[in-house]
Amino acid sequence: MIGFERRRDRFDFFDRMESPAVNLCFTLDVPDFRPWCKAQGLAPFHVMLCAVLRAVLKVENFRYRIVDGEVIRIDRLVPSFTVMNQHGDLNFAQFDWSDDVREFVARGMAAREEASTMTELNVKYRTMSPRDAKDQVFVTCMPWLDFTSIQHPMASIAAPDIPSFAWGRFRDGPDGLQLPFSVQAHHGFVDGWHIHLIGRQVAAELAEIIR
């Protein structure tokens, strides 16, 4: 992990802090992919989720994790996201990765349907080993809100190594769509530049999907 070794001193600096998390909310510009989704019969949220997770895999700094005190780089992602059940309580949906966007969306829709019918927290989420949990990023969508800030929960305030992403309500922009987008990550791994890169990569992934 040559990229990480170059920033090991930054990691050590931030990791000693009580909270080494960096959290930025910004307006993300993306191509308007909704007409393509409608024509293809695909849910826009799940296409957006696919683009975000593809972007994570391409911006290496978002693949670093801490396992037993050591920094590793994950090679895969387990897609997961929050859903709301019939009582208005959140749950977590998980499914197996697919490189094909249509299969990705189909699996995500099935996972959403399964998790939304549960009254208790999804057992798949509760029974993950600490190592397997590192293959996630945390994703939530609040399509009702044009939010300007967010604070994501962390299992430990001292170890925010699993990145968190959130986005809100779409609105028309000058060149496509705009939406509030939040990124939280370990500052030892990620700076503002990398958050800029992930936003740019999400837009590029959406453009590639609908091309």
VENVEN-V22761 format. One record per backbone hydrogen bond with DSSP energy under -1.0 kcal/mol. NH is the residue of the N-H (numbers start at 1). CO is the residue of the C=O. Records with the same first field share a line. If there is no record, write none. Layout:
NH->CO, CO
//
This chain:
5->1
6->2
7->4
11->7
12->8
13->9
14->10
15->11
17->14
22->185
24->183
26->181
28->179
30->177
33->31
37->33
38->34
39->35
40->36
41->37
42->37
47->43
48->44
49->45
50->46
51->47
52->48
53->49
54->50
55->51
56->52
57->53
59->55
62->59
63->60
65->72
67->70
70->67
72->65
74->63
78->135
81->93
82->139
83->91
85->89
88->85
91->83
93->81
95->79
104->100
105->101
106->102
107->103
108->104
109->105
110->106
111->107
112->108
113->109
114->110
115->111
116->112
118->115
126->122
127->123
133->129
134->131
135->132
136->133
138->163
140->165
142->167
145->142
159->156
161->159
164->184
165->138
166->182
167->140
168->180
169->145
171->178
173->176
177->30
178->171
179->28
181->26
182->166
183->24
184->164
185->22
187->20
189->186
190->186
195->191
196->192
197->193
198->194
199->195
200->196
201->197
202->198
203->199
204->200
205->201
206->202
207->203
208->204
209->205
210->206
//
